[in-house]
């Protein structure tokens, strides 16, 4: 009687462990799919792939501009902010080009190097942009990214999805997938050993 209870408990434990392993594998595959349709296209779309050194030539704050209204957005999303324009000397080619914060900055407003998030307090936005401008004047040499193919003549300060960030995004689903497969393999080995012991 006790032996049957132990066998039943063992089978239940193996079933739960097997479900856990399969669940981890399924979740990791969903995470792979989500990363593949969201982050990977932005990473492969970016042409600013080569890192170089940029030297600030001038950093000026122009009059306030309005955030351009993209298709499908509402009028309330438009807000004024000071337009910061940063021009740098590209070490790789020696050209004078305009610097943008990220790839999205160029798409949002190609006239400004920095596009702030929507904030209700315009003083905070102005203070932040003035701080950024003073930092560029203080630290005049810094790493930046340019397009080696020449499609884009401007440069960006940082990539939205760098190579390290992409690898880090794939790290967690990979660990989950490996753990799930390991649990499944251990359950199968346990079942094989049980059958072998019972046969002997």
C-alpha positions as CSV (number, residue, x, y, z in Angstrom):
1,X,0.0,0.0,0.0
2,X,2.8,2.4,0.9
3,X,4.6,1.5,-2.3
4,X,1.6,2.4,-4.4
5,X,1.3,5.8,-2.6
6,X,5.0,6.5,-3.2
7,X,4.7,5.6,-6.9
8,X,1.6,7.8,-7.3
9,X,3.3,10.7,-5.5
10,X,6.3,10.2,-7.7
11,X,4.2,10.3,-10.9
12,X,2.4,13.4,-9.7
13,X,5.7,15.1,-9.0
14,X,7.1,14.1,-12.4
15,X,3.9,15.4,-14.2
16,X,4.2,18.7,-12.4
17,X,7.9,19.1,-13.2
18,X,7.2,18.2,-16.8
19,X,4.4,20.8,-17.0
20,X,6.8,23.3,-15.5
21,X,9.5,22.6,-18.0
22,X,7.1,22.7,-20.9
23,X,5.6,26.0,-19.6
24,X,9.1,27.5,-19.3
25,X,9.9,26.5,-22.9
26,X,6.6,27.9,-24.2
27,X,7.1,31.2,-22.3
28,X,10.7,31.5,-23.7
29,X,9.4,30.9,-27.2
30,X,6.8,33.6,-26.8
31,X,9.5,36.0,-25.5
32,X,11.7,35.2,-28.5
33,X,8.8,36.0,-30.8
34,X,8.0,39.2,-29.0
35,X,11.7,40.4,-29.2
36,X,11.8,39.3,-32.8
37,X,8.9,41.5,-33.8
38,X,9.7,44.5,-31.7
39,X,13.4,45.0,-30.9
40,X,15.1,43.2,-33.7
41,X,13.5,45.2,-36.6
42,X,14.6,48.5,-34.9
43,X,18.1,47.1,-34.5
44,X,18.5,46.0,-38.1
45,X,16.8,49.1,-39.4
46,X,19.3,51.5,-37.8
47,X,22.2,52.5,-40.2
48,X,24.2,54.2,-37.4
49,X,26.3,51.2,-36.7
50,X,29.9,52.4,-36.4
51,X,31.2,54.2,-33.4
52,X,33.6,57.1,-33.7
53,X,34.6,60.2,-31.8
54,X,32.7,63.5,-32.2
55,X,33.9,67.0,-31.2
56,X,31.4,69.7,-30.5
57,X,31.7,72.7,-32.8
58,X,28.7,74.6,-31.6
59,X,25.6,74.0,-29.4
60,X,22.9,76.6,-29.8
61,X,19.4,76.9,-28.5
62,X,17.1,78.4,-31.1
63,X,13.6,79.8,-30.6
64,X,10.9,77.5,-29.4
65,X,9.5,75.1,-31.9
66,X,6.5,72.8,-31.9
67,X,6.7,69.1,-31.8
68,X,5.6,68.0,-35.3
69,X,2.3,66.2,-35.4
70,X,2.7,62.7,-36.6
71,X,0.0,60.9,-38.5
72,X,-2.8,59.7,-36.2
73,X,-1.8,61.8,-33.3
74,X,-4.0,64.4,-31.6
75,X,-3.5,68.1,-31.4
76,X,-3.0,68.0,-27.7
77,X,0.2,66.0,-28.2
78,X,1.8,69.1,-29.8
79,X,3.8,71.2,-27.4
80,X,6.5,73.9,-27.7
81,X,10.0,73.5,-26.5
82,X,13.4,75.2,-27.1
83,X,15.2,73.8,-30.2
84,X,18.7,72.6,-29.3
85,X,21.0,72.3,-32.3
86,X,24.4,70.6,-31.8
87,X,27.0,70.5,-34.6
88,X,30.0,68.3,-34.3
89,X,33.1,67.5,-36.2
90,X,33.1,63.8,-37.3
91,X,36.5,62.4,-36.7
92,X,36.1,59.6,-39.2
93,X,35.5,61.9,-42.2
94,X,36.3,65.4,-40.8
95,X,32.8,66.6,-41.8
96,X,30.7,69.1,-39.9
97,X,27.4,67.3,-39.2
98,X,24.4,67.6,-36.9
99,X,24.1,65.4,-33.8
100,X,20.9,63.8,-32.7
101,X,20.2,62.0,-29.5
102,X,18.8,58.8,-31.0
103,X,17.3,57.4,-34.2
104,X,13.8,58.5,-33.0
105,X,15.0,62.1,-32.6
106,X,15.6,62.5,-36.3
107,X,12.2,61.1,-37.1
108,X,10.4,63.3,-34.6
109,X,12.0,66.6,-35.5
110,X,15.0,66.7,-37.9
111,X,15.6,70.4,-37.0
112,X,16.5,69.7,-33.3
113,X,19.2,67.6,-31.7
114,X,17.0,66.8,-28.7
115,X,13.3,66.2,-28.5
116,X,11.9,66.1,-24.9
117,X,9.1,64.0,-23.7
118,X,5.8,65.8,-23.2
119,X,5.9,67.6,-19.8
120,X,3.2,69.9,-18.4
121,X,5.8,72.1,-16.9
122,X,7.5,74.0,-19.7
123,X,10.1,75.4,-17.2
124,X,11.4,71.9,-16.5
125,X,11.8,71.3,-20.2
126,X,13.7,74.5,-20.8
127,X,15.9,73.9,-17.8
128,X,16.7,70.3,-19.0
129,X,17.6,71.5,-22.5
130,X,19.8,74.3,-21.1
131,X,21.6,71.7,-18.9
132,X,22.1,69.4,-21.9
133,X,23.5,72.3,-24.0
134,X,25.9,73.3,-21.2
135,X,27.1,69.7,-20.8
136,X,27.9,69.6,-24.6
137,X,29.9,72.8,-24.2
138,X,31.7,71.3,-21.1
139,X,32.4,67.8,-22.5
140,X,33.3,68.6,-26.1
141,X,34.7,65.2,-27.1
142,X,32.5,62.0,-26.8
143,X,31.8,58.8,-28.7
144,X,29.0,58.9,-31.3
145,X,27.6,56.7,-34.1
146,X,27.6,57.4,-37.8
147,X,26.5,55.6,-41.0
148,X,29.5,54.0,-42.7
149,X,27.4,53.6,-45.9
150,X,26.8,57.3,-46.2
151,X,23.0,57.0,-46.4
152,X,22.7,59.4,-43.4
153,X,25.2,62.2,-43.1
154,X,24.3,63.1,-39.5
155,X,25.3,61.2,-36.4
156,X,23.6,60.1,-33.2
157,X,24.7,60.2,-29.6
158,X,23.4,56.7,-28.6
159,X,21.5,53.9,-30.3
160,X,18.1,52.9,-29.0
161,X,19.0,49.2,-29.2
162,X,22.8,48.6,-29.1
163,X,24.4,45.2,-29.6
164,X,24.8,44.7,-25.8
165,X,21.2,45.6,-25.2
166,X,20.0,43.1,-27.8
167,X,22.2,40.3,-26.3
168,X,20.8,41.2,-22.8
169,X,17.2,41.0,-24.2
170,X,17.9,37.5,-25.5
171,X,19.6,36.5,-22.3
172,X,16.5,35.9,-20.1
173,X,14.5,33.8,-22.6
174,X,17.6,31.8,-23.3
175,X,18.1,31.0,-19.6
176,X,14.4,30.2,-19.3
177,X,14.5,27.9,-22.4
178,X,17.7,26.2,-21.1
179,X,16.1,25.7,-17.6
180,X,12.9,24.3,-19.1
181,X,14.8,21.8,-21.3
182,X,16.9,20.8,-18.4
183,X,13.9,20.0,-16.3
184,X,12.3,18.0,-19.1
185,X,15.5,16.0,-19.6
186,X,15.8,15.3,-15.9
187,X,12.2,14.1,-15.7
188,X,12.7,11.8,-18.7
189,X,15.9,10.4,-17.1
190,X,14.0,9.8,-13.8
191,X,11.2,8.0,-15.6
192,X,13.7,5.9,-17.5
193,X,15.5,5.0,-14.3
194,X,12.2,4.1,-12.6
195,X,11.1,1.9,-15.5
196,X,14.6,0.2,-15.6
197,X,14.5,-0.4,-11.9
198,X,11.0,-1.9,-12.0
199,X,12.0,-4.2,-14.9
200,X,15.0,-5.5,-13.1
